[in-house]
Amino acid sequence: MSNAPTMEEDIALGNIALDLLGQARGLLQRCAAEIGGDEDELAYFRDSEAFRNPLLCELPNGDFAYTMVRQLFADAWFAGVWAVLAADDTVDADVRGVAEKAIKENAYHWRHSSAWVVRLGDGTDESHRRTQEAVDALWPFRGEVASDEWYARIEPVLAEATLTTPGRDAWTQRGSADGWHTEHLGYLLAEMQSLARAHPGASW
Amino acid sequence: MVSAWDVLSTVPDPEIPVLSVVDLGIVRAVDESDDKRRVVVTLTPTYSGCPATEVIARDVRTALEASYDEVDVRTQLSPPWTTDWMSEAAKEKLHGFGIAPPAGRVTLPLLNTGAPAACPRCGSKSVEELAGFGSTPCKALWRCIECREPFDYFKRH
C-alpha cells in the first residue's frame, strides 16, 4: 500500500489516507452542489492548473523519514485550516461540518506523525541523518502552509527530535495559488484520473 | 406496529455486527409522516472516509422499505459524531465482542486520546499500544501484557 517499514505502519498510512480522502470528498461534494456537476468531475476531470493544493502535498513518497516529515508539515497545516473553518459561524454549514469532523481525525494524524519524527530524529545516527535530510528537502516547500501558528506547532517537535532548519526566513517555493505546480502533480493526476477518463461515468 | 427506531435497532454496523446503528449513536432524527407511510431518517457519519458509511445508509433504507412506502435517508455532518454518543449498553456489547470500548469522554482539542480500561479477553489492566491505527478507521491495535493477546481498541473520537 505505502512501502512502510512494517505492516502496522502500512495500515496507519492507509487509514490516514482514507481520512484525507473522506475530507476531500466532503469538500468536493459541497463545491459540486454549488457550481454543478459532481465530486468525480472535480476530482477526475480537472487538469493540474485548476488544482490549488499546497505544493507540499503533491511531493512523491520517498524514504519513510521523508514521508513522515511531509506528513508532519501537512498535519500542522490541516490543524490550522480545520480549526479556523470550524470556529467561523459565517462559513457554510456543510464545510464547517467537514471541519468539525476532521479536527479529531487530524489529532490522530498529528499524534502519529509527530511521534515518528521524534523517534526517527532522536533515534540512531542513521535515522537522524535521513530525517534531517527530509527536513532539508521539504523546508523549501513550506511556503504555502507555513504561518506563525504552523511554526509554533512544528518547532517544538523538531527541537525534541534534535532536527534543525534554516529558519523561518529561509527561501521558499510557492505557486499553487496561481495553478503553478511541481512536475510531480502531473504524474499523480495521470495515475488517479486515467481510469475515470478512459471510462467516463463507469460505476461498480 | 413496529416503530422506525425498532427497525433501526436491527440494522447492524457492517464492520462490527454486534452493534446496531442505534447503538453506534449515528441516528440523529427519525420523522414519520402521520399516516406512517413515509419516514425520514437522518444519519451522522462516523469517520470522513469510512467505507461503512454508504453501506449503512443503504442497509437502513432497505430495512425501512419493508415497513414504509417512502424512505428518505439524509446525512447531517454537524455536530460531528463522537464516541460519547455510544450507549453504555453498546460499550458492553463491544467488550463482549472482544473490542475494548472507548474509555472516557472526548474533550477537545483531542490531546488525550485515551487508553482501553482493560483487556477484553482476560480483564487485565496491563495493556500497551501496538499501533495507533487498526483494521478500520475506528480502531487501534493494542496488546495485553498479561495474556499476550492482541486486541482492537475502539478509539475515543
Boltz contact constraints between the chains, C-beta under 6 A:
constraints:
  - contact:
      token1: [A, 8]
      token2: [B, 131]
      max_distance: 6.0
  - contact:
      token1: [A, 11]
      token2: [B, 133]
      max_distance: 6.0
  - contact:
      token1: [A, 12]
      token2: [B, 133]
      max_distance: 6.0
  - contact:
      token1: [A, 15]
      token2: [B, 133]
      max_distance: 6.0
  - contact:
      token1: [A, 15]
      token2: [B, 137]
      max_distance: 6.0
  - contact:
      token1: [A, 18]
      token2: [B, 49]
      max_distance: 6.0
  - contact:
      token1: [A, 19]
      token2: [B, 48]
      max_distance: 6.0
  - contact:
      token1: [A, 19]
      token2: [B, 49]
      max_distance: 6.0
  - contact:
      token1: [A, 21]
      token2: [B, 49]
      max_distance: 6.0
  - contact:
      token1: [A, 22]
      token2: [B, 48]
      max_distance: 6.0
  - contact:
      token1: [A, 22]
      token2: [B, 49]
      max_distance: 6.0
  - contact:
      token1: [A, 23]
      token2: [B, 48]
      max_distance: 6.0
  - contact:
      token1: [A, 94]
      token2: [B, 77]
      max_distance: 6.0
  - contact:
      token1: [A, 96]
      token2: [B, 78]
      max_distance: 6.0
  - contact:
      token1: [A, 97]
      token2: [B, 77]
      max_distance: 6.0
  - contact:
      token1: [A, 97]
      token2: [B, 78]
      max_distance: 6.0
  - contact:
      token1: [A, 100]
      token2: [B, 78]
      max_distance: 6.0
  - contact:
      token1: [A, 100]
      token2: [B, 80]
      max_distance: 6.0
  - contact:
      token1: [A, 101]
      token2: [B, 48]
      max_distance: 6.0
  - contact:
      token1: [A, 101]
      token2: [B, 80]
      max_distance: 6.0
  - contact:
      token1: [A, 104]
      token2: [B, 110]
      max_distance: 6.0
  - contact:
      token1: [A, 104]
      token2: [B, 157]
      max_distance: 6.0
  - contact:
      token1: [A, 107]
      token2: [B, 110]
      max_distance: 6.0
  - contact:
      token1: [A, 112]
      token2: [B, 132]
      max_distance: 6.0
